[in-house]
């Protein structure tokens, strides 16, 4: 499985083409961050999405909600007056 490369890899460096800020237009380039591009002028941020099909945000592993025994909310009252 080979992805379409959008980066040009030279040794350990990844050389990529600069992108213009869609808001500021030509002349303003987006700063290249680890996982995103950002514009220093207007604050525009564009996340690098290798897989456009999936959203960038990945759901964290959610732990199953365990009812706390220390705080019984629905406990049948045995005491009856
Ligand atoms: Zn901008």
PDB file of the backbone (N, CA, C, O) and the ligand in Angstrom, with CONECT records:
HET     ZN  A 101       1
ATOM      1  N   UNK A   1       0.852  -1.190   0.000  1.00  0.00           N
ATOM      2  CA  UNK A   1       0.000   0.000   0.000  1.00  0.00           C
ATOM      3  C   UNK A   1       0.891   1.243   0.000  1.00  0.00           C
ATOM      4  O   UNK A   1       1.678   1.456   0.922  1.00  0.00           O
ATOM      5  N   UNK A   2       0.762   2.018  -0.993  1.00  0.00           N
ATOM      6  CA  UNK A   2       1.606   3.203  -1.104  1.00  0.00           C
ATOM      7  C   UNK A   2       0.744   4.449  -1.223  1.00  0.00           C
ATOM      8  O   UNK A   2      -0.134   4.562  -2.079  1.00  0.00           O
ATOM      9  N   UNK A   3       1.032   5.357  -0.341  1.00  0.00           N
ATOM     10  CA  UNK A   3       0.250   6.584  -0.359  1.00  0.00           C
ATOM     11  C   UNK A   3       0.845   7.557  -1.372  1.00  0.00           C
ATOM     12  O   UNK A   3       2.012   7.483  -1.759  1.00  0.00           O
ATOM     13  N   UNK A   4       0.008   8.429  -1.754  1.00  0.00           N
ATOM     14  CA  UNK A   4       0.500   9.466  -2.644  1.00  0.00           C
ATOM     15  C   UNK A   4       1.283  10.479  -1.824  1.00  0.00           C
ATOM     16  O   UNK A   4       0.747  11.134  -0.931  1.00  0.00           O
ATOM     17  N   UNK A   5       2.524  10.586  -2.142  1.00  0.00           N
ATOM     18  CA  UNK A   5       3.377  11.444  -1.328  1.00  0.00           C
ATOM     19  C   UNK A   5       3.173  12.906  -1.672  1.00  0.00           C
ATOM     20  O   UNK A   5       3.209  13.322  -2.830  1.00  0.00           O
ATOM     21  N   UNK A   6       2.958  13.655  -0.618  1.00  0.00           N
ATOM     22  CA  UNK A   6       2.838  15.096  -0.826  1.00  0.00           C
ATOM     23  C   UNK A   6       4.069  15.802  -0.286  1.00  0.00           C
ATOM     24  O   UNK A   6       4.253  17.008  -0.454  1.00  0.00           O
ATOM     25  N   UNK A   7       4.903  15.007   0.366  1.00  0.00           N
ATOM     26  CA  UNK A   7       6.144  15.564   0.887  1.00  0.00           C
ATOM     27  C   UNK A   7       7.316  15.046   0.085  1.00  0.00           C
ATOM     28  O   UNK A   7       7.315  13.928  -0.431  1.00  0.00           O
ATOM     29  N   UNK A   8       8.285  15.878   0.005  1.00  0.00           N
ATOM     30  CA  UNK A   8       9.506  15.442  -0.634  1.00  0.00           C
ATOM     31  C   UNK A   8      10.529  15.159   0.448  1.00  0.00           C
ATOM     32  O   UNK A   8      10.980  16.062   1.152  1.00  0.00           O
ATOM     33  N   UNK A   9      10.878  13.922   0.567  1.00  0.00           N
ATOM     34  CA  UNK A   9      11.772  13.531   1.650  1.00  0.00           C
ATOM     35  C   UNK A   9      13.214  13.523   1.162  1.00  0.00           C
ATOM     36  O   UNK A   9      13.575  12.847   0.199  1.00  0.00           O
ATOM     37  N   UNK A  10      14.014  14.300   1.869  1.00  0.00           N
ATOM     38  CA  UNK A  10      15.437  14.319   1.550  1.00  0.00           C
ATOM     39  C   UNK A  10      16.191  13.916   2.800  1.00  0.00           C
ATOM     40  O   UNK A  10      16.368  14.715   3.720  1.00  0.00           O
ATOM     41  N   UNK A  11      16.632  12.677   2.824  1.00  0.00           N
ATOM     42  CA  UNK A  11      17.330  12.198   4.014  1.00  0.00           C
ATOM     43  C   UNK A  11      16.375  12.143   5.186  1.00  0.00           C
ATOM     44  O   UNK A  11      15.338  11.482   5.136  1.00  0.00           O
ATOM     45  N   UNK A  12      16.743  12.847   6.240  1.00  0.00           N
ATOM     46  CA  UNK A  12      15.884  12.883   7.414  1.00  0.00           C
ATOM     47  C   UNK A  12      14.946  14.082   7.384  1.00  0.00           C
ATOM     48  O   UNK A  12      14.058  14.221   8.225  1.00  0.00           O
ATOM     49  N   UNK A  13      15.158  14.928   6.413  1.00  0.00           N
ATOM     50  CA  UNK A  13      14.330  16.123   6.360  1.00  0.00           C
ATOM     51  C   UNK A  13      13.136  15.926   5.438  1.00  0.00           C
ATOM     52  O   UNK A  13      13.184  15.195   4.448  1.00  0.00           O
ATOM     53  N   UNK A  14      12.102  16.590   5.797  1.00  0.00           N
ATOM     54  CA  UNK A  14      10.916  16.558   4.945  1.00  0.00           C
ATOM     55  C   UNK A  14      10.723  17.933   4.329  1.00  0.00           C
ATOM     56  O   UNK A  14      10.387  18.905   5.006  1.00  0.00           O
ATOM     57  N   UNK A  15      10.939  17.980   3.063  1.00  0.00           N
ATOM     58  CA  UNK A  15      10.799  19.264   2.385  1.00  0.00           C
ATOM     59  C   UNK A  15       9.431  19.330   1.730  1.00  0.00           C
ATOM     60  O   UNK A  15       9.049  18.472   0.934  1.00  0.00           O
ATOM     61  N   UNK A  16       8.741  20.332   2.078  1.00  0.00           N
ATOM     62  CA  UNK A  16       7.404  20.458   1.520  1.00  0.00           C
ATOM     63  C   UNK A  16       7.228  21.856   0.934  1.00  0.00           C
ATOM     64  O   UNK A  16       7.921  22.812   1.282  1.00  0.00           O
ATOM     65  N   UNK A  17       6.286  21.913   0.050  1.00  0.00           N
ATOM     66  CA  UNK A  17       6.029  23.205  -0.556  1.00  0.00           C
ATOM     67  C   UNK A  17       5.297  24.106   0.416  1.00  0.00           C
ATOM     68  O   UNK A  17       4.417  23.682   1.165  1.00  0.00           O
ATOM     69  N   UNK A  18       5.680  25.321   0.375  1.00  0.00           N
ATOM     70  CA  UNK A  18       4.997  26.280   1.241  1.00  0.00           C
ATOM     71  C   UNK A  18       3.588  26.523   0.735  1.00  0.00           C
ATOM     72  O   UNK A  18       3.293  26.507  -0.460  1.00  0.00           O
ATOM     73  N   UNK A  19       2.755  26.745   1.709  1.00  0.00           N
ATOM     74  CA  UNK A  19       1.376  27.020   1.338  1.00  0.00           C
ATOM     75  C   UNK A  19       0.997  28.434   1.748  1.00  0.00           C
ATOM     76  O   UNK A  19       1.411  28.941   2.791  1.00  0.00           O
ATOM     77  N   UNK A  20       0.222  29.029   0.922  1.00  0.00           N
ATOM     78  CA  UNK A  20      -0.248  30.368   1.249  1.00  0.00           C
ATOM     79  C   UNK A  20      -1.444  30.287   2.176  1.00  0.00           C
ATOM     80  O   UNK A  20      -2.199  29.314   2.179  1.00  0.00           O
ATOM     81  N   UNK A  21      -1.588  31.321   2.946  1.00  0.00           N
ATOM     82  CA  UNK A  21      -2.759  31.396   3.806  1.00  0.00           C
ATOM     83  C   UNK A  21      -3.978  31.708   2.949  1.00  0.00           C
ATOM     84  O   UNK A  21      -3.976  32.680   2.194  1.00  0.00           O
ATOM     85  N   UNK A  22      -5.005  30.899   3.061  1.00  0.00           N
ATOM     86  CA  UNK A  22      -6.210  31.121   2.247  1.00  0.00           C
ATOM     87  C   UNK A  22      -6.922  32.409   2.611  1.00  0.00           C
ATOM     88  O   UNK A  22      -7.707  32.946   1.829  1.00  0.00           O
ATOM     89  N   UNK A  23      -6.640  32.890   3.797  1.00  0.00           N
ATOM     90  CA  UNK A  23      -7.314  34.117   4.230  1.00  0.00           C
ATOM     91  C   UNK A  23      -6.509  35.355   3.849  1.00  0.00           C
ATOM     92  O   UNK A  23      -7.037  36.362   3.378  1.00  0.00           O
ATOM     93  N   UNK A  24      -5.213  35.226   4.076  1.00  0.00           N
ATOM     94  CA  UNK A  24      -4.366  36.390   3.801  1.00  0.00           C
ATOM     95  C   UNK A  24      -3.975  36.445   2.330  1.00  0.00           C
ATOM     96  O   UNK A  24      -3.690  37.514   1.789  1.00  0.00           O
ATOM     97  N   UNK A  25      -3.965  35.296   1.702  1.00  0.00           N
ATOM     98  CA  UNK A  25      -3.655  35.283   0.285  1.00  0.00           C
ATOM     99  C   UNK A  25      -2.169  35.125   0.025  1.00  0.00           C
ATOM    100  O   UNK A  25      -1.407  34.672   0.880  1.00  0.00           O
ATOM    101  N   UNK A  26      -1.788  35.505  -1.159  1.00  0.00           N
ATOM    102  CA  UNK A  26      -0.387  35.351  -1.537  1.00  0.00           C
ATOM    103  C   UNK A  26       0.495  36.268  -0.706  1.00  0.00           C
ATOM    104  O   UNK A  26       0.110  37.378  -0.338  1.00  0.00           O
ATOM    105  N   UNK A  27       1.663  35.777  -0.431  1.00  0.00           N
ATOM    106  CA  UNK A  27       2.602  36.601   0.328  1.00  0.00           C
ATOM    107  C   UNK A  27       2.682  36.181   1.773  1.00  0.00           C
ATOM    108  O   UNK A  27       3.693  36.398   2.441  1.00  0.00           O
ATOM    109  N   UNK A  28       1.603  35.574   2.258  1.00  0.00           N
ATOM    110  CA  UNK A  28       1.603  35.110   3.640  1.00  0.00           C
ATOM    111  C   UNK A  28       1.614  33.595   3.637  1.00  0.00           C
ATOM    112  O   UNK A  28       0.692  32.951   3.136  1.00  0.00           O
ATOM    113  N   UNK A  29       2.655  33.045   4.196  1.00  0.00           N
ATOM    114  CA  UNK A  29       2.775  31.600   4.200  1.00  0.00           C
ATOM    115  C   UNK A  29       2.380  31.038   5.556  1.00  0.00           C
ATOM    116  O   UNK A  29       2.457  31.705   6.588  1.00  0.00           O
ATOM    117  N   UNK A  30       1.960  29.802   5.507  1.00  0.00           N
ATOM    118  CA  UNK A  30       1.584  29.143   6.751  1.00  0.00           C
ATOM    119  C   UNK A  30       2.827  28.552   7.399  1.00  0.00           C
ATOM    120  O   UNK A  30       3.662  27.938   6.735  1.00  0.00           O
ATOM    121  N   UNK A  31       2.930  28.744   8.678  1.00  0.00           N
ATOM    122  CA  UNK A  31       4.053  28.191   9.418  1.00  0.00           C
ATOM    123  C   UNK A  31       3.889  26.681   9.513  1.00  0.00           C
ATOM    124  O   UNK A  31       2.804  26.170   9.791  1.00  0.00           O
ATOM    125  N   UNK A  32       4.961  26.002   9.282  1.00  0.00           N
ATOM    126  CA  UNK A  32       4.893  24.544   9.266  1.00  0.00           C
ATOM    127  C   UNK A  32       5.164  23.994  10.649  1.00  0.00           C
ATOM    128  O   UNK A  32       6.272  24.104  11.174  1.00  0.00           O
ATOM    129  N   UNK A  33       4.141  23.404  11.228  1.00  0.00           N
ATOM    130  CA  UNK A  33       4.312  22.784  12.528  1.00  0.00           C
ATOM    131  C   UNK A  33       4.325  21.276  12.372  1.00  0.00           C
ATOM    132  O   UNK A  33       4.256  20.728  11.272  1.00  0.00           O
ATOM    133  N   UNK A  34       4.415  20.644  13.501  1.00  0.00           N
ATOM    134  CA  UNK A  34       4.520  19.187  13.481  1.00  0.00           C
ATOM    135  C   UNK A  34       3.318  18.545  12.816  1.00  0.00           C
ATOM    136  O   UNK A  34       3.447  17.680  11.950  1.00  0.00           O
ATOM    137  N   UNK A  35       2.153  18.987  13.242  1.00  0.00           N
ATOM    138  CA  UNK A  35       0.943  18.339  12.734  1.00  0.00           C
ATOM    139  C   UNK A  35      -0.065  19.335  12.201  1.00  0.00           C
ATOM    140  O   UNK A  35      -1.229  19.012  11.964  1.00  0.00           O
ATOM    141  N   UNK A  36       0.407  20.538  12.023  1.00  0.00           N
ATOM    142  CA  UNK A  36      -0.542  21.531  11.541  1.00  0.00           C
ATOM    143  C   UNK A  36       0.191  22.692  10.893  1.00  0.00           C
ATOM    144  O   UNK A  36       1.396  22.882  11.052  1.00  0.00           O
ATOM    145  N   UNK A  37      -0.585  23.440  10.169  1.00  0.00           N
ATOM    146  CA  UNK A  37      -0.053  24.658   9.584  1.00  0.00           C
ATOM    147  C   UNK A  37      -0.793  25.822  10.200  1.00  0.00           C
ATOM    148  O   UNK A  37      -1.998  25.753  10.443  1.00  0.00           O
ATOM    149  N   UNK A  38      -0.073  26.875  10.448  1.00  0.00           N
ATOM    150  CA  UNK A  38      -0.744  28.015  11.054  1.00  0.00           C
ATOM    151  C   UNK A  38      -0.239  29.303  10.436  1.00  0.00           C
ATOM    152  O   UNK A  38       0.918  29.418  10.030  1.00  0.00           O
ATOM    153  N   UNK A  39      -1.134  30.256  10.378  1.00  0.00           N
ATOM    154  CA  UNK A  39      -0.770  31.558   9.839  1.00  0.00           C
ATOM    155  C   UNK A  39      -0.464  32.496  10.994  1.00  0.00           C
ATOM    156  O   UNK A  39      -1.263  32.647  11.918  1.00  0.00           O
ATOM    157  N   UNK A  40       0.689  33.117  10.929  1.00  0.00           N
ATOM    158  CA  UNK A  40       1.078  34.016  12.010  1.00  0.00           C
ATOM    159  C   UNK A  40       0.389  35.355  11.918  1.00  0.00           C
ATOM    160  O   UNK A  40       0.406  36.142  12.865  1.00  0.00           O
ATOM    161  N   UNK A  41      -0.213  35.611  10.781  1.00  0.00           N
ATOM    162  CA  UNK A  41      -0.853  36.914  10.579  1.00  0.00           C
ATOM    163  C   UNK A  41      -2.275  36.936  11.102  1.00  0.00           C
ATOM    164  O   UNK A  41      -2.662  37.840  11.843  1.00  0.00           O
ATOM    165  N   UNK A  42      -3.055  35.928  10.709  1.00  0.00           N
ATOM    166  CA  UNK A  42      -4.468  35.950  11.081  1.00  0.00           C
ATOM    167  C   UNK A  42      -4.827  34.820  12.035  1.00  0.00           C
ATOM    168  O   UNK A  42      -5.933  34.779  12.573  1.00  0.00           O
ATOM    169  N   UNK A  43      -3.891  33.909  12.239  1.00  0.00           N
ATOM    170  CA  UNK A  43      -4.166  32.832  13.186  1.00  0.00           C
ATOM    171  C   UNK A  43      -4.852  31.646  12.567  1.00  0.00           C
ATOM    172  O   UNK A  43      -5.319  30.747  13.266  1.00  0.00           O
ATOM    173  N   UNK A  44      -4.912  31.643  11.265  1.00  0.00           N
ATOM    174  CA  UNK A  44      -5.547  30.521  10.580  1.00  0.00           C
ATOM    175  C   UNK A  44      -4.746  29.248  10.826  1.00  0.00           C
ATOM    176  O   UNK A  44      -3.519  29.241  10.730  1.00  0.00           O
ATOM    177  N   UNK A  45      -5.451  28.190  11.141  1.00  0.00           N
ATOM    178  CA  UNK A  45      -4.783  26.924  11.415  1.00  0.00           C
ATOM    179  C   UNK A  45      -5.353  25.835  10.544  1.00  0.00           C
ATOM    180  O   UNK A  45      -6.567  25.663  10.439  1.00  0.00           O
ATOM    181  N   UNK A  46      -4.474  25.122   9.935  1.00  0.00           N
ATOM    182  CA  UNK A  46      -4.925  24.013   9.101  1.00  0.00           C
ATOM    183  C   UNK A  46      -4.185  22.757   9.521  1.00  0.00           C
ATOM    184  O   UNK A  46      -2.956  22.703   9.513  1.00  0.00           O
ATOM    185  N   UNK A  47      -4.955  21.761   9.884  1.00  0.00           N
ATOM    186  CA  UNK A  47      -4.340  20.535  10.353  1.00  0.00           C
ATOM    187  C   UNK A  47      -3.904  19.671   9.180  1.00  0.00           C
ATOM    188  O   UNK A  47      -4.571  19.585   8.149  1.00  0.00           O
ATOM    189  N   UNK A  48      -2.788  19.054   9.378  1.00  0.00           N
ATOM    190  CA  UNK A  48      -2.303  18.158   8.335  1.00  0.00           C
ATOM    191  C   UNK A  48      -3.039  16.833   8.454  1.00  0.00           C
ATOM    192  O   UNK A  48      -2.890  16.096   9.429  1.00  0.00           O
ATOM    193  N   UNK A  49      -3.806  16.566   7.471  1.00  0.00           N
ATOM    194  CA  UNK A  49      -4.570  15.326   7.502  1.00  0.00           C
ATOM    195  C   UNK A  49      -4.054  14.392   6.422  1.00  0.00           C
ATOM    196  O   UNK A  49      -4.235  14.619   5.225  1.00  0.00           O
ATOM    197  N   UNK A  50      -3.418  13.352   6.880  1.00  0.00           N
ATOM    198  CA  UNK A  50      -2.892  12.389   5.922  1.00  0.00           C
ATOM    199  C   UNK A  50      -4.021  11.594   5.281  1.00  0.00           C
ATOM    200  O   UNK A  50      -3.983  11.204   4.114  1.00  0.00           O
ATOM    201  N   UNK A  51      -5.035  11.380   6.132  1.00  0.00           N
ATOM    202  CA  UNK A  51      -6.192  10.650   5.636  1.00  0.00           C
ATOM    203  C   UNK A  51      -7.392  11.573   5.637  1.00  0.00           C
ATOM    204  O   UNK A  51      -8.036  11.751   6.671  1.00  0.00           O
ATOM    205  N   UNK A  52      -7.696  12.151   4.518  1.00  0.00           N
ATOM    206  CA  UNK A  52      -8.808  13.103   4.444  1.00  0.00           C
ATOM    207  C   UNK A  52     -10.151  12.463   4.742  1.00  0.00           C
ATOM    208  O   UNK A  52     -11.133  13.151   5.020  1.00  0.00           O
ATOM    209  N   UNK A  53     -10.182  11.160   4.681  1.00  0.00           N
ATOM    210  CA  UNK A  53     -11.456  10.487   4.938  1.00  0.00           C
ATOM    211  C   UNK A  53     -11.813  10.550   6.417  1.00  0.00           C
ATOM    212  O   UNK A  53     -12.971  10.697   6.806  1.00  0.00           O
ATOM    213  N   UNK A  54     -10.756  10.430   7.222  1.00  0.00           N
ATOM    214  CA  UNK A  54     -11.012  10.431   8.659  1.00  0.00           C
ATOM    215  C   UNK A  54     -10.704  11.797   9.244  1.00  0.00           C
ATOM    216  O   UNK A  54      -9.817  12.501   8.761  1.00  0.00           O
ATOM    217  N   UNK A  55     -11.423  12.164  10.265  1.00  0.00           N
ATOM    218  CA  UNK A  55     -11.138  13.423  10.946  1.00  0.00           C
ATOM    219  C   UNK A  55      -9.810  13.333  11.675  1.00  0.00           C
ATOM    220  O   UNK A  55      -9.324  12.248  11.995  1.00  0.00           O
ATOM    221  N   UNK A  56      -9.241  14.491  11.927  1.00  0.00           N
ATOM    222  CA  UNK A  56      -7.935  14.510  12.577  1.00  0.00           C
ATOM    223  C   UNK A  56      -8.045  14.026  14.011  1.00  0.00           C
ATOM    224  O   UNK A  56      -7.190  13.300  14.518  1.00  0.00           O
ATOM    225  N   UNK A  57      -9.112  14.448  14.636  1.00  0.00           N
ATOM    226  CA  UNK A  57      -9.265  14.081  16.035  1.00  0.00           C
ATOM    227  C   UNK A  57      -9.615  12.609  16.164  1.00  0.00           C
ATOM    228  O   UNK A  57     -10.553  12.107  15.545  1.00  0.00           O
ATOM    229  N   UNK A  58      -8.844  11.954  16.970  1.00  0.00           N
ATOM    230  CA  UNK A  58      -9.118  10.538  17.197  1.00  0.00           C
ATOM    231  C   UNK A  58      -9.704  10.360  18.594  1.00  0.00           C
ATOM    232  O   UNK A  58      -9.223  10.933  19.571  1.00  0.00           O
ATOM    233  N   UNK A  59     -10.732   9.566  18.655  1.00  0.00           N
ATOM    234  CA  UNK A  59     -11.381   9.362  19.955  1.00  0.00           C
ATOM    235  C   UNK A  59     -10.440   8.666  20.926  1.00  0.00           C
ATOM    236  O   UNK A  59      -9.764   7.690  20.600  1.00  0.00           O
ATOM    237  N   UNK A  60     -10.432   9.207  22.117  1.00  0.00           N
ATOM    238  CA  UNK A  60      -9.571   8.592  23.129  1.00  0.00           C
ATOM    239  C   UNK A  60     -10.228   7.329  23.670  1.00  0.00           C
ATOM    240  O   UNK A  60     -11.431   7.103  23.541  1.00  0.00           O
ATOM    241  N   UNK A  61      -9.396   6.545  24.264  1.00  0.00           N
ATOM    242  CA  UNK A  61      -9.938   5.323  24.841  1.00  0.00           C
ATOM    243  C   UNK A  61     -10.766   5.671  26.069  1.00  0.00           C
ATOM    244  O   UNK A  61     -10.267   6.167  27.079  1.00  0.00           O
ATOM    245  N   UNK A  62     -12.030   5.392  25.934  1.00  0.00           N
ATOM    246  CA  UNK A  62     -12.905   5.725  27.036  1.00  0.00           C
ATOM    247  C   UNK A  62     -13.037   4.539  27.984  1.00  0.00           C
ATOM    248  O   UNK A  62     -13.336   3.411  27.591  1.00  0.00           O
ATOM    249  N   UNK A  63     -12.803   4.849  29.226  1.00  0.00           N
ATOM    250  CA  UNK A  63     -12.923   3.783  30.206  1.00  0.00           C
ATOM    251  C   UNK A  63     -14.394   3.571  30.546  1.00  0.00           C
ATOM    252  O   UNK A  63     -15.180   4.517  30.616  1.00  0.00           O
ATOM    253  N   UNK A  64     -14.735   2.338  30.749  1.00  0.00           N
ATOM    254  CA  UNK A  64     -16.136   2.045  31.093  1.00  0.00           C
ATOM    255  C   UNK A  64     -16.524   2.700  32.402  1.00  0.00           C
ATOM    256  O   UNK A  64     -15.782   2.674  33.384  1.00  0.00           O
ATOM    257  N   UNK A  65     -17.694   3.279  32.385  1.00  0.00           N
ATOM    258  CA  UNK A  65     -18.151   3.983  33.575  1.00  0.00           C
ATOM    259  C   UNK A  65     -18.583   2.973  34.633  1.00  0.00           C
ATOM    260  O   UNK A  65     -19.536   2.215  34.454  1.00  0.00           O
ATOM    261  N   UNK A  66     -17.861   2.991  35.715  1.00  0.00           N
ATOM    262  CA  UNK A  66     -18.197   2.075  36.801  1.00  0.00           C
ATOM    263  C   UNK A  66     -18.849   2.856  37.927  1.00  0.00           C
ATOM    264  O   UNK A  66     -18.325   3.863  38.404  1.00  0.00           O
ATOM    265  N   UNK A  67     -19.969   2.377  38.323  1.00  0.00           N
ATOM    266  CA  UNK A  67     -20.679   3.069  39.398  1.00  0.00           C
ATOM    267  C   UNK A  67     -19.864   3.003  40.679  1.00  0.00           C
ATOM    268  O   UNK A  67     -19.427   1.939  41.116  1.00  0.00           O
ATOM    269  N   UNK A  68     -19.683   4.146  41.245  1.00  0.00           N
ATOM    270  CA  UNK A  68     -18.874   4.196  42.455  1.00  0.00           C
ATOM    271  C   UNK A  68     -19.667   3.630  43.628  1.00  0.00           C
ATOM    272  O   UNK A  68     -20.831   3.962  43.847  1.00  0.00           O
ATOM    273  N   UNK A  69     -18.996   2.775  44.361  1.00  0.00           N
ATOM    274  CA  UNK A  69     -19.681   2.129  45.481  1.00  0.00           C
ATOM    275  C   UNK A  69     -19.706   3.050  46.696  1.00  0.00           C
ATOM    276  O   UNK A  69     -20.514   2.890  47.611  1.00  0.00           O
ATOM    277  N   UNK A  70     -18.797   4.014  46.673  1.00  0.00           N
ATOM    278  CA  UNK A  70     -18.696   4.896  47.830  1.00  0.00           C
ATOM    279  C   UNK A  70     -19.877   5.871  47.866  1.00  0.00           C
ATOM    280  O   UNK A  70     -20.274   6.361  48.923  1.00  0.00           O
ATOM    281  N   UNK A  71     -20.411   6.128  46.700  1.00  0.00           N
ATOM    282  CA  UNK A  71     -21.526   7.060  46.663  1.00  0.00           C
ATOM    283  C   UNK A  71     -22.750   6.390  46.052  1.00  0.00           C
ATOM    284  O   UNK A  71     -23.040   6.562  44.868  1.00  0.00           O
ATOM    285  N   UNK A  72     -23.450   5.636  46.861  1.00  0.00           N
ATOM    286  CA  UNK A  72     -24.647   4.959  46.369  1.00  0.00           C
ATOM    287  C   UNK A  72     -25.751   5.955  46.093  1.00  0.00           C
ATOM    288  O   UNK A  72     -26.184   6.692  46.979  1.00  0.00           O
ATOM    289  N   UNK A  73     -26.190   5.965  44.870  1.00  0.00           N
ATOM    290  CA  UNK A  73     -27.229   6.934  44.519  1.00  0.00           C
ATOM    291  C   UNK A  73     -28.609   6.296  44.622  1.00  0.00           C
ATOM    292  O   UNK A  73     -29.560   6.884  45.138  1.00  0.00           O
ATOM    293  N   UNK A  74     -28.679   5.071  44.110  1.00  0.00           N
ATOM    294  CA  UNK A  74     -29.981   4.407  44.177  1.00  0.00           C
ATOM    295  C   UNK A  74     -29.843   3.125  44.984  1.00  0.00           C
ATOM    296  O   UNK A  74     -29.702   2.025  44.449  1.00  0.00           O
ATOM    297  N   UNK A  75     -29.889   3.315  46.258  1.00  0.00           N
ATOM    298  CA  UNK A  75     -29.789   2.152  47.125  1.00  0.00           C
ATOM    299  C   UNK A  75     -31.100   1.958  47.875  1.00  0.00           C
ATOM    300  O   UNK A  75     -31.586   2.875  48.537  1.00  0.00           O
ATOM    301  N   UNK A  76     -31.654   0.798  47.771  1.00  0.00           N
ATOM    302  CA  UNK A  76     -32.949   0.563  48.449  1.00  0.00           C
ATOM    303  C   UNK A  76     -32.808   0.716  49.942  1.00  0.00           C
ATOM    304  O   UNK A  76     -31.936   0.118  50.573  1.00  0.00           O
ATOM    305  N   UNK A  77     -33.664   1.512  50.480  1.00  0.00           N
ATOM    306  CA  UNK A  77     -33.606   1.728  51.912  1.00  0.00           C
ATOM    307  C   UNK A  77     -34.214   0.558  52.650  1.00  0.00           C
ATOM    308  O   UNK A  77     -35.360   0.164  52.430  1.00  0.00           O
ATOM    309  N   UNK A  78     -33.406   0.026  53.527  1.00  0.00           N
ATOM    310  CA  UNK A  78     -33.911  -1.100  54.289  1.00  0.00           C
ATOM    311  C   UNK A  78     -34.712  -0.617  55.495  1.00  0.00           C
ATOM    312  O   UNK A  78     -35.654  -1.258  55.962  1.00  0.00           O
ATOM    313  N   UNK A  79     -34.288   0.534  55.962  1.00  0.00           N
ATOM    314  CA  UNK A  79     -34.989   1.064  57.126  1.00  0.00           C
ATOM    315  C   UNK A  79     -36.369   1.573  56.715  1.00  0.00           C
ATOM    316  O   UNK A  79     -36.517   2.305  55.737  1.00  0.00           O
ATOM    317  N   UNK A  80     -37.293   1.195  57.430  1.00  0.00           N
ATOM    318  CA  UNK A  80     -38.653   1.608  57.121  1.00  0.00           C
ATOM    319  C   UNK A  80     -39.388   1.986  58.364  1.00  0.00           C
ATOM    320  O   UNK A  80     -39.446   1.224  59.329  1.00  0.00           O
ATOM    321  N   UNK A  81     -39.942   3.149  58.341  1.00  0.00           N
ATOM    322  CA  UNK A  81     -40.646   3.586  59.524  1.00  0.00           C
ATOM    323  C   UNK A  81     -42.160   3.371  59.395  1.00  0.00           C
ATOM    324  O   UNK A  81     -42.910   3.691  60.317  1.00  0.00           O
TER     325      UNK A  81
HETATM  326 ZN    ZN A 101      -3.511  34.380   7.410  1.00  0.00          ZN
END
